[in-house]
Amino acid sequence: MTNFVRSIRDTVMRNQRAVAIGGSEPMTFSELWSATDAFAGGLRRRDLSAGDAVGIHLSSPRTFAIAFYGVLRNGCVPVTIPSNFDDEDITAALTETNCTALVVDKRRIMGILADVDELRVAITVDSDGGLGIDWSAFLDNEGMNGSGSRTGIDVVGRGSTELGLIAYERRDERGPVGIAHTHSSLHAGASVGSSITFSGESRTHLGSLRPTDPTELAYGLNGTIRSGGQYLPVNRRDAETISTALESSDVDRTFVTPSQYGDLMSLGAVDEGVVPIRSPRATTGDSAESSTDANEDVVHLYALPETGITHGRTTAHRKSGLLGTTLPDVETRLLEFGGDGDESGLGGDAAMVGDTAGEPDGGVGEVAFAGPSTMSGYVERPELTERTVAVVDDRFWIRTGLTGCYRDGAIYVTGTEEIRSTPGVSG
């Protein structure tokens, strides 16, 4: 499989004059690619090379995209940090990942610089703190090849199994948790995101979720850019702003949280392009999708940062108890745990409970997913990785905490097992 950023480059070469990032300051694919060249050149001038980790703590989707693809283009590893992280959370993320550089906006960084030993480059956007390198100054260079002739072909090669992203999430019980994905995982998510729920040739995605949200990044931003579509940011993410953008712009798709979806419904601003993203742990809640009863055709997509989008579920699925319809290349199985593990299954042996085609009715186990967008593990959390990942026949399966049973060749969800420490979804 090709390096993820090379697939982005191929799209850029085919769509140079098309708008990649919309809004008040639209940016074409050619302009976006030139900016990523300058960002990669800035990293190279400061001796950052392949494999180095770069923290990205930005609220602007436009600036985020430049930094994210620029980091990848130089062969480095982007470490995405949500904009609502405080200094303590940011410091923890940078320290765990040994970040040597940080790009940050609207934040004083003196405390962070003092507390992170490995950090030696700080790029600041719209900051009045007086520390770090100003964004414009950082981009003022001749690019990756140093000749000023930005041909667009320069990409530092990384293998499909190399680390391509560390996405941080806030977990109340554990603080910040970094989720590691390979270039192969990034490529798979973008490939699905380039087509999921899009119809026809028009591909405009409204960014109703922050770009640091793992689902928004993988399927929204990366998927849209990978397809040659337009990513349209919003300044605010409340229902009124999103509704106005949906009405005034030619939007084909937007991902929203359940809360946003409910607010949009109350405004009468929901159509087939508004796609609610939920955690699989909400699958068993009768109230989770009750607001969609009036429209049996509404499909809710389910995702975890560890798996990407796994399946879709309609009101009919919910009423019958069916798990739903999995995405292509995503597999769902029921697992059972035994051996010498503890009560949560940590350390125990995992085994398949038959399969969806051959298991007799009544086979019960924990719902688990496997697919090309599955994470490779958590950063510096070996026990959490072991608790969440089950390896069966040399394949990674992500546990969900959902209890399911086989019936008529399908999986029906029967409840959750709270003792199993399974992460949720942001947003």
Secondary structure by P-SEA (a helix, b strand, c coil): cccaaaaaaaaaaaccccccccccccccaaaaaaaaaaaaaaaaaacccccbbbbbbcccaaaaaaaaaaaaaacbbbbcccccccaaaaaaaaaaacccbbbbcccccaaaaaccccccbbbbccccccccccccccccccccccccccccccccccccccccbbbbbbbccccbbbbbbcaaaaaaaaaaaacccccccbbbbbcccccccccccccaaaaaaaacbbbbbbccccaaaaaaaaaaccccbbbbcaaaaaaaaaaccccccbbbbbcccccccccccccccccccbbbbbbcccccccccccaaaaaacccccccccbbbbbbbbbcccccccccbbbbbccccccccccbbbbbbbbcccccccccccaaaaaacccccccbbbbbccbbbbbcccbbbbcccccccccccccc
